[in-house]
Amino acid sequence: MSAPSPSAHPPPAHPPAAPLHALTALRFVAAAYVVAFHYATFFFADAAIPEAVRLGYSGVTFFFLLSGFILAHTYRDVDLTDRAARARFAWARVARVYPVYLVCLVLALPWFAAWVAKSTQPLQGLMAASAVLAPLGLHAWVPGAACALDCPSWSISVEVVFYALFPLLLPLARRAPGRTARLTLAAWMALTAGTALAFARYAPGVSLIDPEAGGAGPVLLAQAIKYNPLLRLPEFVAGLLLYGAWTRWRLPTPALLALAALAGLGLVAGAPHLPAVLLHNGLTALAWAPLILAGAQLRGGPLVKPGFVFLGRISFALYLIHVPAYALVNSLDRIALGGRLAAAPWLGAGLAAALALALSVLLHRGLEEPMRRRILRWAARPRSAGPVAVG
């Protein structure tokens, strides 16, 4: 029998890590929370949206925390000073993220083009730049471009920065967790306080979450605050530190769940009185962090059931496709039904959610997993050393 091809079984990017199935399932909870937030604003009157749903954008803080936590768990035994290990890490990230990401950008192009055409300068030119910047993962750096092409994709642009810095940040978080935590907290407090004061000064009375009523200036400032990768970096570092804390101390799971619930209730109650910058850019980690710690410890219950874990696996596709799914439902409503879904918001939201879920399953099974395996096999192929000189 011939030996298997080296490319058939590519070397793993990291040693085997114990699966944390409940955290995979919680990814779906966070993605669904973001979907609920967006669909509520798309389909319902502002006065009808509960405060808890208004905080749905905080699901992205969960993703940033979880990204740091899971990467620290997965690569805890990998020497990332080794160039080959860093290359395997980079290809693993590309294989995991880019196939679905790029396809969702392409699917969003018709509505992106229509939106850009209806916009005015200076927003129009900045938005149009997203067609080049978004596929490169650079659009979060540019206000106006950050949220133009499939708006949720801005967070993937931020994650690209996290991935680039991860080989440097993980050793720091492991060698000096206390000092790293103090510096991270100080940086977060300074950044959020400074940006909150700037927004209050230059966009008085304008909502950070929905700044369009204030004009181009507040929109650009809001995007610079909400989407800039450096302003969101403390959330990722907090995830790295959270994993380090989890490896040292284990609190009872019921206590962690209770702490997460209490913090969540406190944040919902305090949201109308707290600066939106703090809430959008990391304060909700007070609720998400204990939930992640609890999820990492769960070995039984509904979150580890195969069905819920599968929902977690499709959550990345759901997060990226739910806005194009809404756009398609909205367009068909206007073309075929004359906008009648406006009078039936629950029906419209339900149709968009069902379409987003169906597309997520198709993207996960038909694209995300097959392409991930294919890219990893390609990356592991032996490369030719080039022509050999003969004397």
SVG drawing of the C-alpha trace seen along z (x, -y; Angstrom):
<svg xmlns="http://www.w3.org/2000/svg" viewBox="-50 -70 81 72">
<polyline fill="none" stroke="black" stroke-width="0.4" points="0.0,0.0 1.4,-3.4 2.0,-6.0 -0.6,-8.8 0.2,-12.0 1.6,-14.6 -1.1,-17.1 -3.9,-14.6 -3.3,-15.1 -1.8,-18.5 0.1,-19.0 -2.1,-20.7 -1.5,-24.3 -1.4,-23.5 -1.4,-20.4 -4.9,-19.0 -6.8,-21.1 -9.8,-20.0 -13.0,-21.1 -15.1,-23.6 -18.5,-22.8 -20.5,-25.1 -18.5,-28.1 -19.1,-27.0 -22.8,-27.0 -22.6,-30.4 -21.2,-31.8 -24.7,-31.3 -26.3,-33.0 -24.1,-36.1 -24.7,-36.0 -28.4,-35.8 -28.2,-38.7 -26.6,-40.8 -29.2,-39.7 -32.0,-40.6 -30.5,-44.1 -30.2,-44.7 -33.6,-43.3 -35.3,-45.2 -33.9,-48.5 -34.7,-47.5 -38.3,-46.3 -39.6,-47.9 -40.3,-51.5 -37.7,-52.7 -40.1,-53.0 -41.1,-49.3 -37.5,-48.0 -36.7,-46.8 -33.6,-48.1 -32.1,-44.6 -32.4,-44.3 -30.8,-47.7 -27.6,-46.3 -27.5,-43.5 -24.5,-45.2 -22.5,-44.0 -22.5,-40.5 -19.4,-41.7 -17.6,-42.3 -18.4,-38.7 -16.8,-37.6 -13.6,-39.7 -13.3,-38.3 -13.9,-34.8 -11.4,-35.2 -8.7,-35.9 -9.8,-33.2 -10.0,-30.4 -6.8,-31.4 -5.0,-31.4 -6.5,-27.9 -5.7,-26.5 -2.1,-27.8 -1.1,-27.6 1.6,-24.9 2.8,-26.4 6.0,-28.3 4.9,-31.3 8.5,-32.6 9.0,-29.9 8.4,-31.2 6.8,-28.0 4.4,-28.0 3.4,-31.5 2.8,-30.7 0.6,-27.7 -1.3,-30.0 -1.8,-32.6 -3.0,-30.0 -5.4,-28.6 -6.9,-32.0 -7.2,-32.6 -8.8,-29.2 -11.2,-29.8 -12.3,-33.3 -11.8,-34.3 -14.0,-32.0 -17.3,-32.9 -16.2,-36.5 -15.4,-37.1 -18.5,-35.4 -20.7,-37.5 -19.0,-40.7 -19.8,-39.6 -23.4,-38.9 -23.8,-42.3 -22.5,-44.2 -25.8,-45.0 -27.1,-46.8 -23.7,-48.4 -23.7,-49.8 -27.2,-51.2 -26.3,-52.8 -23.2,-54.4 -25.0,-55.8 -27.6,-57.5 -25.0,-58.9 -23.3,-62.3 -19.8,-63.5 -17.7,-63.1 -19.4,-59.9 -19.8,-58.6 -16.1,-58.4 -15.3,-56.9 -18.0,-54.3 -16.9,-53.4 -13.4,-52.8 -14.8,-49.9 -15.0,-47.9 -11.2,-47.8 -10.5,-47.9 -13.0,-45.3 -11.6,-42.4 -8.2,-43.3 -9.5,-43.5 -8.6,-47.1 -11.9,-49.0 -12.3,-49.2 -9.5,-51.8 -11.4,-54.2 -14.5,-55.9 -17.1,-55.9 -15.7,-52.7 -16.0,-50.6 -19.7,-49.9 -20.4,-50.3 -20.1,-46.9 -22.0,-44.3 -21.6,-46.3 -20.9,-43.4 -17.7,-42.7 -16.0,-45.6 -15.4,-43.3 -13.5,-40.8 -11.2,-43.7 -10.6,-44.3 -9.9,-40.6 -7.2,-40.7 -5.3,-43.1 -5.9,-40.8 -4.4,-37.9 -1.4,-39.9 -0.6,-40.9 -1.5,-37.6 2.0,-36.1 3.3,-39.2 0.4,-39.6 0.1,-36.0 3.6,-35.8 3.0,-39.1 -0.3,-38.0 1.3,-34.7 4.5,-36.1 3.1,-39.2 -0.7,-38.9 -1.0,-41.4 1.0,-44.1 -0.7,-43.4 -4.1,-43.6 -3.3,-46.9 -2.0,-48.4 -5.0,-47.1 -7.5,-48.5 -5.7,-51.9 -5.6,-52.0 -9.3,-51.1 -10.3,-53.7 -8.2,-56.4 -9.4,-55.6 -13.1,-55.3 -13.1,-58.4 -11.3,-60.4 -13.5,-59.3 -16.7,-59.7 -15.7,-63.3 -14.8,-63.9 -18.2,-62.6 -20.1,-64.7 -18.1,-67.7 -18.4,-67.3 -21.7,-65.5 -23.8,-66.8 -27.2,-65.2 -26.4,-62.6 -26.7,-58.9 -23.4,-57.0 -25.3,-53.9 -27.5,-55.7 -25.6,-58.9 -27.1,-59.5 -29.4,-62.2 -26.4,-64.4 -24.9,-64.4 -21.6,-63.3 -19.4,-64.7 -21.1,-62.7 -21.3,-59.6 -17.6,-59.6 -16.7,-60.3 -19.0,-57.5 -17.4,-55.1 -13.9,-56.1 -14.9,-55.4 -16.9,-52.2 -14.9,-50.4 -11.2,-51.4 -9.1,-48.3 -6.9,-49.9 -9.9,-51.1 -11.2,-47.5 -7.8,-45.8 -8.4,-45.9 -11.3,-43.5 -9.1,-40.9 -6.3,-41.3 -9.0,-40.8 -9.9,-37.5 -6.2,-36.4 -6.1,-37.4 -9.4,-35.7 -8.0,-32.4 -5.0,-32.8 -7.2,-33.4 -9.3,-30.4 -6.2,-28.1 -5.3,-29.4 -8.6,-29.6 -11.9,-27.9 -15.0,-29.5 -18.2,-27.4 -20.2,-27.5 -23.5,-28.4 -21.8,-31.4 -20.4,-32.5 -23.8,-32.2 -25.4,-34.2 -22.7,-36.9 -23.2,-37.1 -27.0,-37.4 -26.6,-40.1 -24.1,-42.1 -26.4,-41.8 -29.4,-43.1 -27.3,-45.9 -26.1,-46.9 -29.6,-46.9 -30.9,-49.0 -27.9,-51.4 -27.7,-51.7 -29.8,-54.8 -27.6,-56.6 -24.1,-55.4 -22.0,-56.8 -22.7,-54.8 -18.9,-54.6 -18.3,-52.6 -21.2,-50.2 -20.3,-49.7 -16.5,-49.4 -16.2,-46.9 -18.1,-47.6 -20.5,-44.7 -17.5,-42.4 -18.7,-42.5 -21.5,-40.2 -19.8,-38.3 -16.6,-37.4 -18.2,-35.3 -20.5,-33.7 -17.4,-32.6 -15.7,-31.3 -18.9,-29.3 -19.2,-28.0 -15.6,-26.8 -16.5,-24.6 -19.8,-23.2 -19.7,-19.6 -23.4,-18.8 -26.7,-20.5 -28.3,-21.9 -25.3,-23.9 -23.2,-20.8 -25.9,-19.0 -25.0,-18.4 -27.8,-20.5 -26.8,-23.6 -23.1,-23.0 -24.0,-22.9 -25.8,-26.2 -22.6,-27.6 -20.6,-26.3 -22.8,-28.2 -22.8,-31.3 -19.9,-32.9 -21.9,-32.6 -25.0,-33.8 -23.3,-36.9 -22.0,-37.8 -25.0,-36.9 -27.9,-38.3 -27.7,-41.9 -27.7,-40.8 -30.6,-38.4 -32.5,-41.4 -31.6,-43.5 -33.0,-40.7 -36.2,-40.4 -36.7,-44.1 -36.0,-44.4 -38.4,-41.6 -41.0,-43.2 -40.8,-46.5 -40.8,-44.9 -43.4,-42.2 -45.5,-43.3 -45.4,-47.1 -43.8,-47.4 -46.6,-45.6 -44.2,-44.0 -43.8,-47.4 -47.3,-46.7 -46.2,-43.2 -42.8,-43.7 -42.8,-40.3 -43.4,-38.6 -40.7,-40.5 -38.2,-39.8 -39.2,-36.2 -38.7,-35.8 -35.3,-37.5 -34.2,-35.4 -35.3,-32.1 -33.5,-33.1 -30.4,-34.0 -30.4,-30.7 -30.9,-28.7 -28.1,-30.6 -25.8,-30.1 -26.3,-26.3 -25.6,-26.3 -22.5,-28.5 -21.1,-26.4 -21.6,-23.0 -21.0,-24.0 -18.3,-26.5 -16.8,-27.2 -15.7,-23.7 -14.7,-22.4 -12.7,-25.5 -11.0,-25.5 -9.8,-21.9 -8.7,-22.8 -6.8,-25.9 -5.0,-24.0 -4.0,-21.2 -2.7,-23.7 -0.7,-25.6 0.8,-22.3 2.1,-21.2 5.8,-21.0 7.2,-23.9 9.9,-23.4 13.3,-24.5 13.9,-25.9 16.5,-24.9 19.7,-23.4 22.9,-24.7 25.1,-22.0 28.9,-22.4"/>
</svg>
